[in-house]
Amino acid sequence: MDDRTFRKAMGHFATGVTVITTALHGNVHGMTANAFMSLSMDPKLVVISVDEQAHMLEKIKESGKYAVNILSAEQQDLSMNFAGQRKTEEEIPFQTVKGVPVIEGALAQVTCEVAREYVEGDHTLFIGKVTDVHLEENEPLVFYKGKYRTLSAVEETVKN
Ligand code: FAD
C-alpha cells in the first residue's frame, strides 16, 4: 500500500478540529491537530499525536503542559493559521487557564499536564491528565476528506 492510499483512507474518518496550545518562556505556540481522543474517565485522560517534525513537539516536552481547543465552525481561519496554511489578519485572542494558554471562543478548552509520552513511528503520543475544562455552545468545525465542513452542510448533503 502506498502513502497516498493510506492518507486517503484515513481522510475518510470525519473528525472535529483542535488547536493544541502551550507556552514556553512566555511565548505561546499553537498547532492545528485532529489526532485527538478522549482516553479515560477515571482518571480523566486525553491523548494527542504530534509529528516528529512539528515545532510543537519540543515545546510540549519542555513545558509539560498543553491545552486542546476544540474549534467552532466560525474558527476555520484559526485552524488554517495554526496549520501554517494562511495567516489570520487579526491578533489571536488567548486566555490563560491553569497556566496554559487557551483560545477564546473554542467549543471546549481542555487543559492538561503531560502524564506520559510514547514515541510511535514518526509521531509522539502525549497522554494528558486533564486539569480543567471550559465549554461554549456553538457548531463544531468538521474535517473530512481533506476539507473543512460544518454539520449543517453535512446534513444538507445527506438530505439532497
Ligand atoms: P509551526 O509550523 O511553527 O506553526 C504553525 C503555524 O501556527 C505557523 O503559521 C505559526 O506562525 C502559527 N502560530 C504558532 N504560534 C502562534 C501564535 N502564538 N500566534 C499566532 N500564530 C501562531 N499535525 C500533527 O502533528 N498532528 C495532528 O494531529 C495534526 N492534525 C492536523 C489536522 C488538520 C485539519 C490540519 C490542517 C493539519 C494537521 N496537522 C497535524 C499538521 C500541523 O497542523 C502542521 O504541520 C503545523 O504547521 C505543524 O506545527 P508546528 O508546531 O511545526 O508549528
Backbone and ligand atoms as CSV (ligand in chain L), in Angstrom:
chain,resi,resn,atom,element,x,y,z
A,1,MET,N,N,0.846,-1.194,0.000
A,1,MET,CA,C,0.000,0.000,0.000
A,1,MET,C,C,0.891,1.257,0.000
A,2,ASP,N,N,0.568,2.216,-0.861
A,2,ASP,CA,C,1.399,3.431,-0.891
A,2,ASP,C,C,0.865,4.475,0.111
A,3,ASP,N,N,1.688,5.529,0.337
A,3,ASP,CA,C,1.353,6.559,1.331
A,3,ASP,C,C,0.034,7.249,0.981
A,4,ARG,N,N,-0.177,7.486,-0.336
A,4,ARG,CA,C,-1.358,8.230,-0.784
A,4,ARG,C,C,-2.647,7.476,-0.418
A,5,THR,N,N,-2.613,6.155,-0.629
A,5,THR,CA,C,-3.802,5.341,-0.338
A,5,THR,C,C,-4.082,5.339,1.167
A,6,PHE,N,N,-3.007,5.215,1.960
A,6,PHE,CA,C,-3.174,5.213,3.420
A,6,PHE,C,C,-3.756,6.559,3.878
A,7,ARG,N,N,-3.159,7.668,3.362
A,7,ARG,CA,C,-3.622,9.011,3.734
A,7,ARG,C,C,-5.094,9.189,3.337
A,8,LYS,N,N,-5.450,8.703,2.136
A,8,LYS,CA,C,-6.819,8.842,1.631
A,8,LYS,C,C,-7.798,8.069,2.529
A,9,ALA,N,N,-7.397,6.853,2.897
A,9,ALA,CA,C,-8.257,6.026,3.759
A,9,ALA,C,C,-8.490,6.722,5.105
A,10,MET,N,N,-7.422,7.287,5.681
A,10,MET,CA,C,-7.557,7.965,6.984
A,10,MET,C,C,-8.429,9.219,6.867
A,11,GLY,N,N,-8.400,9.845,5.678
A,11,GLY,CA,C,-9.208,11.040,5.441
A,11,GLY,C,C,-10.701,10.753,5.399
A,12,HIS,N,N,-11.055,9.473,5.291
A,12,HIS,CA,C,-12.474,9.094,5.301
A,12,HIS,C,C,-13.052,9.080,6.714
A,13,PHE,N,N,-12.187,9.296,7.700
A,13,PHE,CA,C,-12.661,9.369,9.092
A,13,PHE,C,C,-12.939,10.839,9.393
A,14,ALA,N,N,-14.215,11.207,9.531
A,14,ALA,CA,C,-14.588,12.606,9.803
A,14,ALA,C,C,-14.242,12.938,11.257
A,15,THR,N,N,-13.599,14.082,11.443
A,15,THR,CA,C,-13.194,14.478,12.806
A,15,THR,C,C,-13.593,15.927,13.069
A,16,GLY,N,N,-13.499,16.318,14.327
A,16,GLY,CA,C,-13.506,17.728,14.675
A,16,GLY,C,C,-12.108,18.269,14.407
A,17,VAL,N,N,-11.913,19.536,14.715
A,17,VAL,CA,C,-10.586,20.146,14.537
A,17,VAL,C,C,-10.218,20.835,15.848
A,18,THR,N,N,-8.966,20.626,16.281
A,18,THR,CA,C,-8.498,21.288,17.500
A,18,THR,C,C,-7.269,22.127,17.189
A,19,VAL,N,N,-6.996,23.081,18.067
A,19,VAL,CA,C,-5.669,23.715,18.088
A,19,VAL,C,C,-5.064,23.370,19.447
A,20,ILE,N,N,-3.874,22.758,19.398
A,20,ILE,CA,C,-3.134,22.455,20.626
A,20,ILE,C,C,-2.313,23.703,20.964
A,21,THR,N,N,-2.374,24.132,22.218
A,21,THR,CA,C,-1.608,25.316,22.625
A,21,THR,C,C,-0.730,24.989,23.838
A,22,THR,N,N,0.410,25.653,23.880
A,22,THR,CA,C,1.269,25.558,25.058
A,22,THR,C,C,2.066,26.862,25.147
A,23,ALA,N,N,2.739,27.086,26.248
A,23,ALA,CA,C,3.576,28.297,26.364
A,23,ALA,C,C,4.924,27.901,26.933
A,24,LEU,N,N,5.955,28.503,26.356
A,24,LEU,CA,C,7.309,28.233,26.825
A,24,LEU,C,C,8.031,29.568,26.954
A,25,HIS,N,N,8.595,29.854,28.122
A,25,HIS,CA,C,9.305,31.120,28.393
A,25,HIS,C,C,8.438,32.315,27.987
A,26,GLY,N,N,7.136,32.227,28.258
A,26,GLY,CA,C,6.233,33.351,28.000
A,26,GLY,C,C,5.744,33.446,26.561
A,27,ASN,N,N,6.225,32.562,25.662
A,27,ASN,CA,C,5.768,32.602,24.267
A,27,ASN,C,C,4.738,31.510,24.011
A,28,VAL,N,N,3.593,31.926,23.424
A,28,VAL,CA,C,2.531,30.953,23.121
A,28,VAL,C,C,2.816,30.310,21.771
A,29,HIS,N,N,2.639,28.989,21.698
A,29,HIS,CA,C,2.749,28.282,20.414
A,29,HIS,C,C,1.490,27.449,20.215
A,30,GLY,N,N,0.969,27.473,18.981
A,30,GLY,CA,C,-0.234,26.696,18.651
A,30,GLY,C,C,-0.020,25.834,17.434
A,31,MET,N,N,-0.752,24.726,17.366
A,31,MET,CA,C,-0.675,23.807,16.222
A,31,MET,C,C,-2.037,23.154,15.993
A,32,THR,N,N,-2.506,23.191,14.761
A,32,THR,CA,C,-3.773,22.527,14.420
A,32,THR,C,C,-3.593,21.016,14.475
A,33,ALA,N,N,-4.563,20.317,15.060
A,33,ALA,CA,C,-4.466,18.852,15.166
A,33,ALA,C,C,-5.857,18.223,15.171
A,34,ASN,N,N,-5.976,17.090,14.477
A,34,ASN,CA,C,-7.226,16.321,14.600
A,34,ASN,C,C,-6.961,14.920,15.169
A,35,ALA,N,N,-5.681,14.601,15.436
A,35,ALA,CA,C,-5.364,13.324,16.075
A,35,ALA,C,C,-5.493,13.519,17.587
A,36,PHE,N,N,-6.715,13.522,18.044
A,36,PHE,CA,C,-7.046,13.771,19.455
A,36,PHE,C,C,-8.140,12.802,19.855
A,37,MET,N,N,-8.035,12.234,21.041
A,37,MET,CA,C,-9.166,11.450,21.552
A,37,MET,C,C,-9.209,11.455,23.068
A,38,SER,N,N,-10.415,11.203,23.543
A,38,SER,CA,C,-10.636,11.011,24.957
A,38,SER,C,C,-10.163,9.598,25.284
A,39,LEU,N,N,-9.423,9.426,26.405
A,39,LEU,CA,C,-8.789,8.128,26.673
A,39,LEU,C,C,-9.360,7.416,27.896
A,40,SER,N,N,-9.607,8.162,28.982
A,40,SER,CA,C,-10.031,7.515,30.227
A,40,SER,C,C,-10.887,8.482,31.049
A,41,MET,N,N,-11.865,7.930,31.773
A,41,MET,CA,C,-12.749,8.745,32.623
A,41,MET,C,C,-12.173,8.857,34.037
A,42,ASP,N,N,-11.571,7.749,34.537
A,42,ASP,CA,C,-11.055,7.740,35.901
A,42,ASP,C,C,-9.668,7.101,35.938
A,43,PRO,N,N,-8.584,7.863,35.878
A,43,PRO,CA,C,-8.542,9.324,35.880
A,43,PRO,C,C,-8.894,9.881,34.497
A,44,LYS,N,N,-9.180,11.183,34.475
A,44,LYS,CA,C,-9.557,11.816,33.204
A,44,LYS,C,C,-8.306,12.074,32.361
A,45,LEU,N,N,-8.227,11.328,31.254
A,45,LEU,CA,C,-7.056,11.404,30.380
A,45,LEU,C,C,-7.485,11.625,28.933
A,46,VAL,N,N,-6.651,12.368,28.189
A,46,VAL,CA,C,-6.851,12.511,26.747
A,46,VAL,C,C,-5.508,12.194,26.076
A,47,VAL,N,N,-5.536,12.035,24.751
A,47,VAL,CA,C,-4.286,11.788,24.026
A,47,VAL,C,C,-4.250,12.606,22.745
A,48,ILE,N,N,-3.048,13.146,22.444
A,48,ILE,CA,C,-2.818,13.829,21.164
A,48,ILE,C,C,-1.588,13.185,20.515
A,49,SER,N,N,-1.500,13.335,19.199
A,49,SER,CA,C,-0.386,12.747,18.457
A,49,SER,C,C,0.325,13.860,17.683
A,50,VAL,N,N,1.629,14.028,17.924
A,50,VAL,CA,C,2.378,15.151,17.338
A,50,VAL,C,C,3.517,14.620,16.461
A,51,ASP,N,N,3.568,15.132,15.251
A,51,ASP,CA,C,4.585,14.758,14.256
A,51,ASP,C,C,5.988,15.078,14.765
A,52,GLU,N,N,6.947,14.191,14.468
A,52,GLU,CA,C,8.331,14.433,14.919
A,52,GLU,C,C,8.930,15.697,14.303
A,53,GLN,N,N,8.352,16.172,13.172
A,53,GLN,CA,C,8.863,17.375,12.508
A,53,GLN,C,C,8.275,18.658,13.108
A,54,ALA,N,N,7.197,18.537,13.889
A,54,ALA,CA,C,6.479,19.734,14.360
A,54,ALA,C,C,7.274,20.453,15.453
A,55,HIS,N,N,7.296,21.780,15.373
A,55,HIS,CA,C,7.943,22.574,16.424
A,55,HIS,C,C,7.273,22.310,17.773
A,56,MET,N,N,5.987,21.979,17.710
A,56,MET,CA,C,5.207,21.754,18.940
A,56,MET,C,C,5.799,20.645,19.808
A,57,LEU,N,N,6.454,19.677,19.185
A,57,LEU,CA,C,6.954,18.506,19.921
A,57,LEU,C,C,7.862,18.929,21.089
A,58,GLU,N,N,8.908,19.691,20.792
A,58,GLU,CA,C,9.867,20.091,21.833
A,58,GLU,C,C,9.217,21.029,22.845
A,59,LYS,N,N,8.272,21.844,22.350
A,59,LYS,CA,C,7.623,22.823,23.249
A,59,LYS,C,C,6.817,22.096,24.322
A,60,ILE,N,N,6.062,21.068,23.929
A,60,ILE,CA,C,5.266,20.331,24.940
A,60,ILE,C,C,6.194,19.532,25.854
A,61,LYS,N,N,7.246,18.939,25.263
A,61,LYS,CA,C,8.188,18.162,26.096
A,61,LYS,C,C,8.761,19.048,27.196
A,62,GLU,N,N,9.101,20.304,26.844
A,62,GLU,CA,C,9.712,21.213,27.826
A,62,GLU,C,C,8.708,21.792,28.805
A,63,SER,N,N,7.524,22.194,28.290
A,63,SER,CA,C,6.555,22.858,29.181
A,63,SER,C,C,5.838,21.847,30.074
A,64,GLY,N,N,5.653,20.615,29.558
A,64,GLY,CA,C,4.942,19.577,30.318
A,64,GLY,C,C,3.450,19.827,30.434
A,65,LYS,N,N,2.943,20.786,29.651
A,65,LYS,CA,C,1.509,21.128,29.712
A,65,LYS,C,C,1.017,21.454,28.323
A,66,TYR,N,N,-0.266,21.215,28.077
A,66,TYR,CA,C,-0.864,21.685,26.825
A,66,TYR,C,C,-2.364,21.832,27.015
A,67,ALA,N,N,-2.978,22.568,26.069
A,67,ALA,CA,C,-4.444,22.644,26.051
A,67,ALA,C,C,-4.924,22.168,24.692
A,68,VAL,N,N,-6.085,21.504,24.694
A,68,VAL,CA,C,-6.762,21.109,23.455
A,68,VAL,C,C,-7.952,22.052,23.317
A,69,ASN,N,N,-7.955,22.851,22.233
A,69,ASN,CA,C,-9.050,23.807,21.980
A,69,ASN,C,C,-9.878,23.255,20.829
A,70,ILE,N,N,-11.098,22.817,21.124
A,70,ILE,CA,C,-11.958,22.245,20.074
A,70,ILE,C,C,-12.646,23.407,19.351
A,71,LEU,N,N,-12.369,23.520,18.037
A,71,LEU,CA,C,-12.782,24.715,17.307
A,71,LEU,C,C,-14.253,24.696,16.899
A,72,SER,N,N,-14.822,25.908,16.859
A,72,SER,CA,C,-16.194,26.068,16.365
A,72,SER,C,C,-16.151,26.284,14.858
A,73,ALA,N,N,-17.332,26.157,14.223
A,73,ALA,CA,C,-17.441,26.336,12.770
A,73,ALA,C,C,-16.962,27.719,12.346
A,74,GLU,N,N,-16.992,28.672,13.307
A,74,GLU,CA,C,-16.563,30.043,12.976
A,74,GLU,C,C,-15.047,30.228,13.075
A,75,GLN,N,N,-14.336,29.163,13.438
A,75,GLN,CA,C,-12.890,29.316,13.693
A,75,GLN,C,C,-11.995,28.629,12.652
A,76,GLN,N,N,-12.526,28.436,11.443
A,76,GLN,CA,C,-11.713,27.814,10.382
A,76,GLN,C,C,-10.436,28.620,10.121
A,77,ASP,N,N,-10.542,29.961,10.202
A,77,ASP,CA,C,-9.352,30.795,9.963
A,77,ASP,C,C,-8.250,30.483,10.984
A,78,LEU,N,N,-8.648,30.147,12.230
A,78,LEU,CA,C,-7.644,29.806,13.251
A,78,LEU,C,C,-7.001,28.461,12.924
A,79,SER,N,N,-7.819,27.502,12.461
A,79,SER,CA,C,-7.265,26.207,12.064
A,79,SER,C,C,-6.234,26.402,10.963
A,80,MET,N,N,-6.579,27.232,9.982
A,80,MET,CA,C,-5.655,27.457,8.856
A,80,MET,C,C,-4.398,28.180,9.328
A,81,ASN,N,N,-4.561,29.111,10.251
A,81,ASN,CA,C,-3.393,29.831,10.781
A,81,ASN,C,C,-2.433,28.860,11.474
A,82,PHE,N,N,-2.977,28.017,12.351
A,82,PHE,CA,C,-2.110,27.151,13.161
A,82,PHE,C,C,-1.680,25.879,12.420
A,83,ALA,N,N,-2.150,25.730,11.168
A,83,ALA,CA,C,-1.632,24.649,10.313
A,83,ALA,C,C,-0.621,25.232,9.324
A,84,GLY,N,N,-0.366,26.537,9.444
A,84,GLY,CA,C,0.582,27.192,8.537
A,84,GLY,C,C,0.026,27.333,7.130
A,85,GLN,N,N,-1.312,27.308,6.970
A,85,GLN,CA,C,-1.926,27.387,5.633
A,85,GLN,C,C,-2.208,28.827,5.209
A,86,ARG,N,N,-2.692,29.638,6.155
A,86,ARG,CA,C,-2.990,31.040,5.845
A,86,ARG,C,C,-3.008,31.846,7.135
A,87,LYS,N,N,-2.236,32.923,7.178
A,87,LYS,CA,C,-2.145,33.737,8.403
A,87,LYS,C,C,-3.431,34.517,8.637
A,88,THR,N,N,-3.858,34.615,9.900
A,88,THR,CA,C,-5.009,35.474,10.204
A,88,THR,C,C,-4.526,36.921,10.260
A,89,GLU,N,N,-5.450,37.827,9.940
A,89,GLU,CA,C,-5.044,39.243,9.969
A,89,GLU,C,C,-5.155,39.820,11.373
A,90,GLU,N,N,-6.125,39.273,12.139
A,90,GLU,CA,C,-6.335,39.817,13.488
A,90,GLU,C,C,-5.408,39.127,14.503
A,91,GLU,N,N,-5.216,39.811,15.616
A,91,GLU,CA,C,-4.486,39.255,16.764
A,91,GLU,C,C,-5.280,38.065,17.309
A,92,ILE,N,N,-4.599,36.980,17.677
A,92,ILE,CA,C,-5.337,35.808,18.171
A,92,ILE,C,C,-5.604,35.961,19.672
A,93,PRO,N,N,-6.892,35.829,20.062
A,93,PRO,CA,C,-7.228,36.065,21.470
A,93,PRO,C,C,-6.959,34.840,22.358
A,94,PHE,N,N,-5.862,34.878,23.120
A,94,PHE,CA,C,-5.556,33.801,24.073
A,94,PHE,C,C,-5.979,34.230,25.475
A,95,GLN,N,N,-6.437,33.243,26.254
A,95,GLN,CA,C,-6.639,33.458,27.691
A,95,GLN,C,C,-5.703,32.466,28.379
A,96,THR,N,N,-5.618,32.519,29.704
A,96,THR,CA,C,-4.788,31.527,30.402
A,96,THR,C,C,-5.638,30.786,31.424
A,97,VAL,N,N,-5.577,29.457,31.383
A,97,VAL,CA,C,-6.277,28.611,32.350
A,97,VAL,C,C,-5.259,27.614,32.901
A,98,LYS,N,N,-5.131,27.552,34.231
A,98,LYS,CA,C,-4.171,26.631,34.882
A,98,LYS,C,C,-2.767,26.771,34.296
A,99,GLY,N,N,-2.385,27.993,33.988
A,99,GLY,CA,C,-1.038,28.244,33.475
A,99,GLY,C,C,-0.827,27.838,32.023
A,100,VAL,N,N,-1.918,27.533,31.316
A,100,VAL,CA,C,-1.804,27.118,29.909
A,100,VAL,C,C,-2.616,28.094,29.046
A,101,PRO,N,N,-2.061,28.542,27.891
A,101,PRO,CA,C,-2.852,29.418,27.021
A,101,PRO,C,C,-3.973,28.633,26.350
A,102,VAL,N,N,-5.142,29.269,26.250
A,102,VAL,CA,C,-6.289,28.644,25.564
A,102,VAL,C,C,-6.871,29.664,24.591
A,103,ILE,N,N,-7.628,29.170,23.617
A,103,ILE,CA,C,-8.188,30.041,22.582
A,103,ILE,C,C,-9.618,30.434,22.936
A,104,GLU,N,N,-9.812,31.749,22.991
A,104,GLU,CA,C,-11.138,32.313,23.296
A,104,GLU,C,C,-12.148,31.866,22.238
A,105,GLY,N,N,-13.346,31.485,22.684
A,105,GLY,CA,C,-14.415,31.134,21.744
A,105,GLY,C,C,-14.383,29.692,21.273
A,106,ALA,N,N,-13.387,28.898,21.724
A,106,ALA,CA,C,-13.369,27.476,21.343
A,106,ALA,C,C,-14.553,26.774,22.002
A,107,LEU,N,N,-15.061,25.708,21.366
A,107,LEU,CA,C,-16.208,24.963,21.916
A,107,LEU,C,C,-15.855,24.338,23.257
A,108,ALA,N,N,-14.631,23.844,23.344
A,108,ALA,CA,C,-14.128,23.303,24.611
A,108,ALA,C,C,-12.654,23.646,24.720
A,109,GLN,N,N,-12.257,24.035,25.919
A,109,GLN,CA,C,-10.842,24.276,26.230
A,109,GLN,C,C,-10.487,23.244,27.290
A,110,VAL,N,N,-9.614,22.310,26.935
A,110,VAL,CA,C,-9.263,21.211,27.842
A,110,VAL,C,C,-7.791,21.375,28.205
A,111,THR,N,N,-7.500,21.734,29.451
A,111,THR,CA,C,-6.098,21.914,29.839
A,111,THR,C,C,-5.565,20.627,30.474
A,112,CYS,N,N,-4.301,20.339,30.188
A,112,CYS,CA,C,-3.712,19.054,30.609
A,112,CYS,C,C,-2.284,19.218,31.103
A,113,GLU,N,N,-1.886,18.269,31.944
A,113,GLU,CA,C,-0.472,18.089,32.282
A,113,GLU,C,C,-0.032,16.786,31.650
A,114,VAL,N,N,1.169,16.768,31.066
A,114,VAL,CA,C,1.621,15.543,30.395
A,114,VAL,C,C,1.854,14.456,31.448
A,115,ALA,N,N,1.149,13.333,31.277
A,115,ALA,CA,C,1.298,12.220,32.213
A,115,ALA,C,C,2.336,11.227,31.683
A,116,ARG,N,N,2.306,10.995,30.381
A,116,ARG,CA,C,3.254,10.079,29.727
A,116,ARG,C,C,3.420,10.452,28.279
A,117,GLU,N,N,4.517,10.046,27.692
A,117,GLU,CA,C,4.666,10.228,26.247
A,117,GLU,C,C,5.248,8.960,25.635
A,118,TYR,N,N,4.779,8.631,24.459
A,118,TYR,CA,C,5.225,7.427,23.756
A,118,TYR,C,C,5.610,7.794,22.333
A,119,VAL,N,N,6.820,7.454,21.924
A,119,VAL,CA,C,7.217,7.655,20.524
A,119,VAL,C,C,6.754,6.422,19.762
A,120,GLU,N,N,5.929,6.643,18.755
A,120,GLU,CA,C,5.427,5.546,17.914
A,120,GLU,C,C,5.581,5.965,16.461
A,121,GLY,N,N,6.440,5.266,15.709
A,121,GLY,CA,C,6.690,5.634,14.314
A,121,GLY,C,C,7.204,7.058,14.245
A,122,ASP,N,N,6.600,7.877,13.372
A,122,ASP,CA,C,7.090,9.258,13.213
A,122,ASP,C,C,6.281,10.258,14.043
A,123,HIS,N,N,5.527,9.792,15.019
A,123,HIS,CA,C,4.751,10.681,15.892
A,123,HIS,C,C,5.029,10.371,17.371
A,124,THR,N,N,4.732,11.354,18.226
A,124,THR,CA,C,4.777,11.126,19.684
A,124,THR,C,C,3.372,11.292,20.235
A,125,LEU,N,N,2.942,10.309,21.024
A,125,LEU,CA,C,1.636,10.396,21.694
A,125,LEU,C,C,1.860,11.021,23.070
A,126,PHE,N,N,1.130,12.093,23.346
A,126,PHE,CA,C,1.181,12.714,24.673
A,126,PHE,C,C,-0.110,12.387,25.404
A,127,ILE,N,N,0.008,11.625,26.485
A,127,ILE,CA,C,-1.153,11.355,27.327
A,127,ILE,C,C,-1.266,12.537,28.287
A,128,GLY,N,N,-2.430,13.182,28.294
A,128,GLY,CA,C,-2.614,14.358,29.138
A,128,GLY,C,C,-3.599,14.097,30.261
A,129,LYS,N,N,-3.173,14.448,31.506
A,129,LYS,CA,C,-4.076,14.373,32.657
A,129,LYS,C,C,-4.841,15.689,32.672
A,130,VAL,N,N,-6.170,15.604,32.565
A,130,VAL,CA,C,-6.985,16.820,32.412
A,130,VAL,C,C,-7.033,17.591,33.728
A,131,THR,N,N,-6.690,18.906,33.644
A,131,THR,CA,C,-6.682,19.736,34.858
A,131,THR,C,C,-7.894,20.671,34.922
A,132,ASP,N,N,-8.474,20.978,33.747
A,132,ASP,CA,C,-9.656,21.848,33.730
A,132,ASP,C,C,-10.353,21.756,32.375
A,133,VAL,N,N,-11.638,22.129,32.359
A,133,VAL,CA,C,-12.424,22.107,31.118
A,133,VAL,C,C,-13.369,23.294,31.120
A,134,HIS,N,N,-13.416,24.034,29.996
A,134,HIS,CA,C,-14.395,25.121,29.834
A,134,HIS,C,C,-15.162,24.863,28.551
A,135,LEU,N,N,-16.477,25.102,28.590
A,135,LEU,CA,C,-17.319,24.775,27.431
A,135,LEU,C,C,-18.067,25.989,26.916
A,136,GLU,N,N,-18.340,26.006,25.587
A,136,GLU,CA,C,-19.204,27.022,24.964
A,136,GLU,C,C,-20.147,26.313,24.003
A,137,GLU,N,N,-21.345,26.852,23.841
A,137,GLU,CA,C,-22.319,26.266,22.896
A,137,GLU,C,C,-22.116,26.878,21.524
A,138,ASN,N,N,-21.845,26.077,20.538
A,138,ASN,CA,C,-21.738,26.543,19.149
A,138,ASN,C,C,-21.641,25.320,18.246
A,139,GLU,N,N,-21.655,25.551,16.937
A,139,GLU,CA,C,-21.477,24.471,15.949
A,139,GLU,C,C,-20.001,24.090,15.881
A,140,PRO,N,N,-19.699,22.792,15.709
A,140,PRO,CA,C,-18.284,22.420,15.575
A,140,PRO,C,C,-17.750,22.603,14.150
A,141,LEU,N,N,-16.439,22.778,14.030
A,141,LEU,CA,C,-15.760,22.712,12.737
A,141,LEU,C,C,-15.459,21.233,12.476
A,142,VAL,N,N,-15.696,20.788,11.240
A,142,VAL,CA,C,-15.514,19.369,10.882
A,142,VAL,C,C,-14.468,19.270,9.770
A,143,PHE,N,N,-13.655,18.200,9.812
A,143,PHE,CA,C,-12.654,17.954,8.761
A,143,PHE,C,C,-12.915,16.567,8.191
A,144,TYR,N,N,-13.086,16.506,6.864
A,144,TYR,CA,C,-13.425,15.229,6.212
A,144,TYR,C,C,-12.889,15.250,4.789
A,145,LYS,N,N,-12.187,14.200,4.407
A,145,LYS,CA,C,-11.590,14.077,3.077
A,145,LYS,C,C,-10.785,15.328,2.702
A,146,GLY,N,N,-10.003,15.812,3.689
A,146,GLY,CA,C,-9.091,16.922,3.416
A,146,GLY,C,C,-9.753,18.277,3.293
A,147,LYS,N,N,-11.062,18.370,3.642
A,147,LYS,CA,C,-11.753,19.668,3.532
A,147,LYS,C,C,-12.458,20.027,4.834
A,148,TYR,N,N,-12.561,21.350,5.066
A,148,TYR,CA,C,-13.316,21.834,6.216
A,148,TYR,C,C,-14.797,21.811,5.872
A,149,ARG,N,N,-15.598,21.401,6.851
A,149,ARG,CA,C,-17.046,21.332,6.649
A,149,ARG,C,C,-17.729,21.740,7.948
A,150,THR,N,N,-19.068,21.892,7.861
A,150,THR,CA,C,-19.825,22.129,9.091
A,150,THR,C,C,-20.915,21.071,9.169
A,151,LEU,N,N,-21.484,20.858,10.326
A,151,LEU,CA,C,-22.519,19.829,10.458
A,151,LEU,C,C,-23.727,20.174,9.608
A,152,SER,N,N,-24.107,21.461,9.526
A,152,SER,CA,C,-25.290,21.815,8.744
A,152,SER,C,C,-25.052,21.494,7.274
A,153,ALA,N,N,-23.827,21.725,6.769
A,153,ALA,CA,C,-23.528,21.399,5.370
A,153,ALA,C,C,-23.625,19.898,5.169
A,154,VAL,N,N,-23.133,19.113,6.150
A,154,VAL,CA,C,-23.194,17.649,6.040
A,154,VAL,C,C,-24.651,17.211,6.031
A,155,GLU,N,N,-25.485,17.798,6.927
A,155,GLU,CA,C,-26.904,17.419,6.990
A,155,GLU,C,C,-27.593,17.692,5.659
A,156,GLU,N,N,-27.273,18.857,5.042
A,156,GLU,CA,C,-27.882,19.192,3.749
A,156,GLU,C,C,-27.471,18.191,2.681
A,157,THR,N,N,-26.184,17.774,2.694
A,157,THR,CA,C,-25.702,16.818,1.695
A,157,THR,C,C,-26.489,15.511,1.816
A,158,VAL,N,N,-26.731,15.086,3.048
A,158,VAL,CA,C,-27.440,13.826,3.266
A,158,VAL,C,C,-28.873,13.939,2.756
A,159,LYS,N,N,-29.517,15.102,2.999
A,159,LYS,CA,C,-30.917,15.302,2.588
A,159,LYS,C,C,-31.070,15.261,1.072
A,160,ASN,N,N,-30.124,15.932,0.338
A,160,ASN,CA,C,-30.284,16.077,-1.121
A,160,ASN,C,C,-29.982,14.790,-1.886
L,1,FAD,P1,P,4.609,25.935,13.082
L,1,FAD,O1,O,4.608,25.461,11.679
L,1,FAD,O2,O,5.801,26.542,13.700
L,1,FAD,O3,O,3.330,26.827,13.380
L,1,FAD,C1,C,2.126,26.595,12.734
L,1,FAD,C2,C,1.531,27.930,12.383
L,1,FAD,O4,O,0.970,28.497,13.582
L,1,FAD,C3,C,2.539,28.940,11.835
L,1,FAD,O5,O,1.957,29.604,10.720
L,1,FAD,C4,C,2.737,29.898,13.014
L,1,FAD,O6,O,3.003,31.224,12.594
L,1,FAD,C5,C,1.381,29.830,13.712
L,1,FAD,N1,N,1.499,30.144,15.135
L,1,FAD,C6,C,2.100,29.416,16.105
L,1,FAD,N2,N,2.012,30.040,17.288
L,1,FAD,C7,C,1.331,31.212,17.077
L,1,FAD,C8,C,0.892,32.293,17.922
L,1,FAD,N3,N,1.195,32.349,19.222
L,1,FAD,N4,N,0.155,33.291,17.357
L,1,FAD,C9,C,-0.143,33.262,16.027
L,1,FAD,N5,N,0.240,32.280,15.174
L,1,FAD,C10,C,0.981,31.268,15.694
L,1,FAD,N6,N,-0.021,17.619,12.806
L,1,FAD,C11,C,0.242,16.779,13.852
L,1,FAD,O7,O,1.402,16.621,14.242
L,1,FAD,N7,N,-0.784,16.116,14.485
L,1,FAD,C12,C,-2.080,16.237,14.113
L,1,FAD,O8,O,-2.972,15.641,14.719
L,1,FAD,C13,C,-2.374,17.104,13.011
L,1,FAD,N8,N,-3.650,17.263,12.587
L,1,FAD,C14,C,-3.941,18.179,11.605
L,1,FAD,C15,C,-5.277,18.390,11.250
L,1,FAD,C16,C,-5.610,19.303,10.270
L,1,FAD,C17,C,-7.082,19.526,9.909
L,1,FAD,C18,C,-4.577,20.045,9.626
L,1,FAD,C19,C,-4.912,21.061,8.569
L,1,FAD,C20,C,-3.241,19.851,9.971
L,1,FAD,C21,C,-2.902,18.907,10.960
L,1,FAD,N9,N,-1.573,18.685,11.357
L,1,FAD,C22,C,-1.290,17.808,12.385
L,1,FAD,C23,C,-0.464,19.406,10.711
L,1,FAD,C24,C,0.031,20.590,11.553
L,1,FAD,O9,O,-1.024,21.450,11.946
L,1,FAD,C25,C,1.047,21.445,10.742
L,1,FAD,O10,O,2.029,20.609,10.187
L,1,FAD,C26,C,1.687,22.508,11.627
L,1,FAD,O11,O,2.192,23.551,10.828
L,1,FAD,C27,C,2.829,21.970,12.456
L,1,FAD,O12,O,3.002,22.830,13.540
L,1,FAD,P2,P,4.377,23.278,14.164
L,1,FAD,O13,O,4.353,23.016,15.614
L,1,FAD,O14,O,5.563,22.810,13.365
L,1,FAD,O15,O,4.174,24.788,14.084
